[in-house]
Amino acid sequence: MPLLPLSLSLQFAQFAEAHEHRVTLTRHRVTRWLKHALAAPAEITVRIVDTAEGRALNRDYRHRDYATNVLTFDYAQSPVVCADLVLCAPVVKNEALEQGKTLVAHYAHLLVHGALHAQGWDHETNAKDARAMEAKEMEVLRGLGFDSPY
């Protein structure tokens, strides 16, 4: 199946450890991971933030007062997927360490996860939807050469 067009804006907030994340998240990698997760052309902004920005966004938009790993702001699913994916670098790094994953593998999973959310996939509605989304994530990640994140 041919990969679909993607217009990508990759942004890094200024924070102490930003360089490590910038080296891990090359434009080529992020583009490849997202394109494999997309079923339609897309315009996506990926922003890598620190804990303060991640917490503020999660609090303001989801009413949860903590920094989370990835937030998806989806604006359109058709004919072009339009979304912002915000990843909180310190949370992603800590989770990777706790779960015994490489930072690259965890970022790949979270970007695929966010891209699926941007296309309407949801794991919070019920167990059936959660299983379907996890299966899709595993399929995409396997195609990218990653092990199951679960």
N, C-alpha and C positions, 0 to 999 in steps of 0.2 A: 504494500500500500504506500503510495507516495506521501511524503511529508508535506504538510500544508504551509502556506506563507505565515510568517510571524514577524511582527514589528515589535522589537524588544527595546525597552529602556531599562538599563541596569544601573541602579543608584546605590551608593554606599554613604551612609551618614558618617560624620566625623566622630570617631571614638577611639579609645586607646588601642584596641585590638583589631581595628578595621583592616589592617594590612593582611593579617592571616586569612581573613575571610575573603578579601579581594583576590588573593592568590588562589584560593580554593575555588572560587566562583568565577571562573573565566567566562567571558561572553560566549565562547564556543561551547563550553559545557552546558551552561544555562540554556542556551538556544536549543541544543540537542535534546536535553531532558524535556523541555517544554514541548517541542515539536512532536516528540513521541507520545505525549499525553493528550494532544489536541486532535479533535475530530472536526474542526472547522478552522478557517483562517483566524488569526488573532492579533490583537494589539495589547500587549501586556507590559506593565511596569513592574519590575522586581526591585524592591528597596530593602536593603540590609540595614538594620537599626540597632541601637543600644537598648539596654533594659528600660531606661526612662521613657524613650519614645515608644517602645513596644507596649509598656504598661499604660501609658496615656491613651494610645489608640485603642487598646483592648477595653479600657475603662470607658472611654467616650463612646465607642461604637457597639460594644457587646455588654457593657455594664458589669464587667468582671475586672476587679482591681488588682490585676497581676499581669506580668509580661508572659505571653504565650509564644509558642514556637513559630506559628504561621497564621496570618490573618489574610483572608481573601475578601476583596471588595469587588464584587462582580457587577458590571454595569449593563452588559448585553451579552446574550449567548448566540444570537443569530442576526444577520448572516455572518457577522464577525464577532468572535469572543473578545470582549473588552473588559479588562480587569487589572487591578493592582494587587500584587502579592507582597506582603510585608513580613519579613523574617527577622526575628530577634536573635542576633548572632550569639550573645552570651547564653541564651536558653538553648539554642540549637547545639552549641558546643558542649554544654553540661549534659544534655540528653544523650548526645553521642557517646560521651565518656561513660555515663551511667549504664547505657545499653550495650556497651562494648562494640560500637560501630565506628567506622571511620567517619570523619567529618564530611568527606565527599559523599559517602553513601547516605548519610542522614540528610544532607542538603538535597540530594537527588530525590529521595523519598518525599520530603516536604514540598518541594517544587512540583512534583507530580501530583501530590495530594491537593495542593492549592489550585493547580490547573484543572483538576477534576471538579473541585468545588465551583470554579468559575464557569464550568459547563453544566452545572446543575446537579452534580452528584452530591449526595448528602449522607452522612453516617450518623447523624443525631436524631433522625426522625423515627427509626425503628431498627430492630436487629437485622431484618432482611436487607434493608438499604445499606446498613453498615457492612454486612458480609459481601454484598455486591461491590461496594466501593473498594473494600480491601482486596477483593479478587482482581479488580481492574488495576489497582495500584501494583499488585504483585505481577500481573501480566506485563504491564509497561516496564517495570523495573527489571524483570527477567530479560526482556528484549534489549534493555540497555546494559546487560551484563552484571546486574546487582542481585544479591540474594534477597529473599523475602525479608521485609523489615519487621515482620510479626513473628 
